[in-house]
Amino acid sequence: MCLENQALRYAPPLSVMLLLLWTVGCSGSRSVTDNRPDLPDTFPNHTSAAIVQQVRLAFPDTVSALKATASLSIHSPEMSGTVTARIEHRRNDSLFMSLTAALGIEAARILITPDSFFVYDRLKKQLNYGSLDFAATVLPAPLAGDDVYRNLLGLLTLDESVDWQLEADPRYYHLRDRSGRYHYVVDPTLWRVVRYEERTAAGDLLEARTFTEHDVFDGLYLPRRIILQRPLDDTNVSMYYRTLTLTPPTLSFALNVGDSVERVLIDEDYGSSKE
């Protein structure tokens, strides 16, 4: 099912951005068996410190950028359907996304720099922009840098300073902090975080991220499907990489906004400040 133009036209301001920055979800049309090595002989006898270190080593410094085409299946109170996203991202720099809805109509372009964000709604002919300092109420964090980069590639790492509580099942390691709010599931065949959960102080699931259908891209195991679930917001988004290129020779972050497009500044006076 494709996103209809009406769903995009009457969605709340920046709702497209809210869904895309955490390009993740709960459903999809393709099912692929993960391409994984065998379990290491030392499983399940690794220490939590060794696991944290192995996961960190799996995040290579040599990969500096990505270019991808992905299918996004979205379910939220605001909209439901599927769009195609073209993504270009340079680590520690800028992130560009172009959204195409039904009939090949480009609905939105999004640019995030280290200090600013821009959302060009091509259907409404409106550009929303502002400093990241004022984006927290409309954009999910993190918005730039390695955190977004790791999420897009499924290369999450764990904080070495945390006293992780370690358990193992027949296939995975489970690391939880002492409060029980944070839970990482690590696949020791790849040394990748394949699921992350964050809970409220009361124990309700606030957010879950799942990374599945791993394949080899330029010699690196990465997930083709990334899933985000936010049960309290009734939001689920699934991203499936149709193409993924690591460290491409060229990237383009051009929004190409016309002079006639309305500019809306998002700041402490959002709602009344326009230029």
C-alpha positions as CSV (number, residue, x, y, z in Angstrom):
1,M,0.0,0.0,0.0
2,C,1.4,3.4,-1.0
3,L,1.1,6.7,0.9
4,E,-1.7,8.7,-0.7
5,N,-1.1,12.3,-1.5
6,Q,-3.9,13.3,0.9
7,A,-2.1,11.5,3.8
8,L,1.0,13.5,3.1
9,R,-0.8,16.8,2.5
10,Y,-2.7,16.8,5.8
11,A,-0.1,15.2,8.0
12,P,1.0,17.4,10.9
13,P,4.0,19.7,10.3
14,L,7.3,17.8,10.2
15,S,5.6,14.4,10.6
16,V,7.5,13.1,7.6
17,M,10.7,14.2,9.3
18,L,9.7,12.5,12.5
19,L,9.3,9.2,10.8
20,L,12.3,9.4,8.6
21,L,15.0,10.4,11.0
22,W,14.6,7.1,12.8
23,T,14.3,5.0,9.6
24,V,13.1,1.8,11.3
25,G,9.9,-0.3,11.7
26,C,7.8,-3.4,12.2
27,S,6.8,-4.9,8.9
28,G,7.9,-5.6,5.3
29,S,7.2,-7.5,2.2
30,R,10.4,-9.5,1.9
31,S,11.9,-12.3,4.0
32,V,15.5,-13.1,3.7
33,T,17.6,-15.6,5.7
34,D,20.4,-13.9,7.5
35,N,23.9,-14.6,6.1
36,R,25.9,-15.3,9.3
37,P,29.1,-17.2,10.3
38,D,29.0,-19.9,12.9
39,L,29.0,-19.2,16.6
40,P,32.5,-18.7,18.0
41,D,33.9,-21.7,20.0
42,T,34.1,-19.6,23.1
43,F,30.4,-18.8,23.2
44,P,28.8,-18.4,25.7
45,N,31.8,-17.7,27.9
46,H,32.7,-14.2,26.9
47,T,32.7,-11.5,29.6
48,S,30.6,-8.4,29.3
49,A,33.7,-6.3,28.8
50,A,34.9,-8.5,26.0
51,I,31.5,-8.3,24.3
52,V,31.5,-4.5,24.5
53,Q,35.0,-4.4,23.1
54,Q,34.2,-6.8,20.2
55,V,31.0,-4.8,19.3
56,R,33.1,-1.6,19.3
57,L,35.7,-3.1,17.0
58,A,33.0,-4.1,14.5
59,F,32.5,-0.3,13.8
60,P,35.2,0.4,11.2
61,D,36.7,3.9,10.9
62,T,37.3,3.2,7.2
63,V,33.6,3.5,6.3
64,S,33.0,7.3,6.1
65,A,29.8,7.6,4.1
66,L,26.8,5.8,2.6
67,K,24.3,6.1,-0.2
68,A,21.2,4.0,-0.2
69,T,17.7,3.4,-1.6
70,A,15.2,2.0,0.8
71,S,11.6,1.1,1.1
72,L,9.9,2.5,4.2
73,S,6.7,1.0,5.6
74,I,5.1,3.4,8.0
75,H,2.3,2.9,10.6
76,S,1.4,5.8,12.9
77,P,-1.6,7.8,14.1
78,E,-0.8,10.3,11.4
79,M,-0.2,8.1,8.4
80,S,0.1,4.5,7.1
81,G,1.7,3.3,3.9
82,T,5.0,2.9,2.0
83,V,7.4,5.4,0.5
84,T,10.8,5.2,-1.2
85,A,13.7,7.0,0.4
86,R,16.9,8.0,-1.2
87,I,19.5,8.5,1.5
88,E,22.9,10.1,1.4
89,H,25.0,10.5,4.6
90,R,28.5,11.4,5.4
91,R,29.7,10.4,8.9
92,N,30.0,13.4,11.3
93,D,28.6,15.6,8.6
94,S,25.3,15.9,6.7
95,L,22.4,13.6,6.1
96,F,20.1,14.0,3.1
97,M,16.8,12.2,2.4
98,S,14.4,12.4,-0.5
99,L,11.0,10.8,-0.1
100,T,9.0,9.6,-3.1
101,A,5.3,8.6,-2.7
102,A,2.8,7.1,-5.1
103,L,3.2,7.5,-8.9
104,G,6.8,8.5,-8.4
105,I,5.9,11.9,-6.9
106,E,8.7,13.3,-4.7
107,A,7.0,14.5,-1.5
108,A,9.8,15.9,0.6
109,R,13.5,16.5,0.9
110,I,15.3,16.6,4.2
111,L,18.7,17.9,5.1
112,I,20.4,17.7,8.5
113,T,23.8,19.3,9.1
114,P,25.8,19.3,12.3
115,D,24.0,22.4,13.6
116,S,20.8,22.8,11.5
117,F,17.9,21.0,9.9
118,F,15.8,21.7,6.8
119,V,12.5,20.0,5.8
120,Y,11.3,20.9,2.3
121,D,7.7,19.9,1.9
122,R,7.3,19.9,-1.9
123,L,3.6,19.3,-1.8
124,K,2.9,22.3,0.5
125,K,5.8,24.3,-1.1
126,Q,7.1,25.0,2.4
127,L,10.6,24.8,3.9
128,N,10.8,24.3,7.7
129,Y,14.2,24.9,9.1
130,G,16.0,25.8,12.3
131,S,18.9,25.2,14.6
132,L,19.2,21.7,16.2
133,D,19.0,23.5,19.5
134,F,15.2,24.1,18.8
135,A,14.5,20.8,17.0
136,A,14.0,18.5,20.0
137,T,10.2,19.0,20.2
138,V,9.7,18.1,16.5
139,L,12.7,15.8,15.7
140,P,13.7,12.6,17.4
141,A,17.3,12.6,18.7
142,P,20.0,12.0,17.8
143,L,19.9,14.1,14.7
144,A,23.5,14.1,13.5
145,G,26.9,12.6,13.9
146,D,27.8,9.0,14.6
147,D,24.5,8.1,16.4
148,V,22.4,8.5,13.2
149,Y,25.2,6.9,11.2
150,R,25.3,3.9,13.5
151,N,21.5,3.5,13.4
152,L,21.4,3.6,9.6
153,L,24.1,0.9,9.4
154,G,23.1,-1.2,12.4
155,L,26.4,-0.6,14.1
156,L,25.3,0.3,17.6
157,T,27.9,0.3,20.4
158,L,27.6,-0.1,24.1
159,D,28.9,2.3,26.8
160,E,32.1,0.9,28.3
161,S,31.5,2.7,31.6
162,V,28.2,0.9,32.4
163,D,28.2,-2.2,34.7
164,W,26.4,-4.5,32.2
165,Q,24.6,-7.5,33.5
166,L,25.2,-10.4,31.2
167,E,23.1,-13.4,30.2
168,A,23.1,-15.8,27.3
169,D,20.6,-17.8,25.4
170,P,21.4,-20.5,22.8
171,R,22.2,-17.9,20.1
172,Y,22.7,-14.4,21.6
173,Y,24.2,-12.4,24.5
174,H,21.9,-10.1,26.5
175,L,23.3,-7.1,28.3
176,R,21.2,-5.0,30.6
177,D,22.0,-2.1,32.9
178,R,21.3,-2.5,36.6
179,S,18.1,-0.4,36.3
180,G,16.7,-2.7,33.7
181,R,15.9,0.3,31.4
182,Y,18.3,-0.6,28.7
183,H,18.7,-4.0,27.0
184,Y,21.1,-4.9,24.2
185,V,20.9,-8.2,22.3
186,V,24.3,-9.0,20.7
187,D,24.8,-11.6,18.0
188,P,28.3,-13.1,18.6
189,T,28.6,-14.5,15.1
190,L,28.8,-11.0,13.8
191,W,29.5,-9.0,17.0
192,R,26.5,-6.8,16.2
193,V,23.7,-5.4,18.3
194,V,20.7,-7.0,16.7
195,R,18.1,-5.5,19.1
196,Y,18.0,-2.6,21.4
197,E,15.2,-1.8,24.0
198,E,14.6,1.2,26.2
199,R,12.0,1.2,28.9
200,T,10.4,3.8,31.1
201,A,11.1,3.8,34.8
202,A,7.8,2.0,35.2
203,G,9.0,-0.8,32.9
204,D,6.9,0.1,29.8
205,L,8.6,-0.4,26.4
206,L,9.5,3.1,25.2
207,E,11.4,2.1,22.1
208,A,12.8,-1.0,20.4
209,R,15.2,-1.2,17.4
210,T,15.8,-4.4,15.6
211,F,18.4,-5.1,12.9
212,T,17.8,-8.2,10.7
213,E,18.5,-9.9,7.4
214,H,22.3,-9.2,7.5
215,D,24.2,-9.3,4.3
216,V,27.7,-8.5,3.2
217,F,28.3,-5.0,1.8
218,D,31.9,-4.2,0.8
219,G,33.1,-6.9,3.1
220,L,31.1,-5.7,6.1
221,Y,28.0,-7.4,7.6
222,L,25.1,-5.0,7.8
223,P,21.3,-5.4,8.2
224,R,19.1,-5.0,5.2
225,R,16.1,-4.4,7.4
226,I,15.9,-2.0,10.3
227,I,12.8,-1.9,12.6
228,L,11.6,0.8,15.0
229,Q,8.7,0.2,17.4
230,R,7.4,2.9,19.7
231,P,4.3,1.3,21.4
232,L,3.4,4.3,23.5
233,D,3.1,6.4,20.3
234,D,1.5,3.6,18.3
235,T,4.3,4.1,15.8
236,N,6.1,1.4,13.7
237,V,8.4,2.0,10.8
238,S,10.3,-0.6,8.7
239,M,13.2,0.2,6.4
240,Y,14.5,-2.3,3.9
241,Y,17.6,-1.4,1.9
242,R,17.2,-2.2,-1.8
243,T,20.6,-0.8,-2.5
244,L,23.4,0.3,-0.1
245,T,26.8,1.6,-1.1
246,L,29.5,2.3,1.5
247,T,31.9,5.3,1.1
248,P,30.6,6.3,-2.4
249,P,32.9,8.6,-4.4
250,T,30.3,11.5,-4.5
251,L,27.4,12.7,-2.4
252,S,24.8,15.4,-3.0
253,F,23.1,17.4,-0.2
254,A,21.3,19.9,-2.4
255,L,17.7,20.8,-1.4
256,N,17.2,23.0,-4.5
257,V,14.5,25.1,-2.9
258,G,12.9,27.7,-5.2
259,D,12.6,31.4,-4.2
260,S,8.8,31.2,-4.1
261,V,8.8,28.5,-1.4
262,E,7.5,29.7,2.0
263,R,10.2,29.6,4.7
264,V,9.2,28.7,8.3
265,L,11.7,29.2,11.1
266,I,11.4,26.6,13.9
267,D,12.6,28.3,17.1
268,E,11.3,29.3,20.5
269,D,8.6,31.4,18.7
270,Y,7.5,28.6,16.3
271,G,4.0,29.1,15.2
272,S,4.3,32.8,14.8
273,S,7.7,33.4,13.3
274,K,7.8,33.2,9.5
275,E,9.9,34.9,6.9
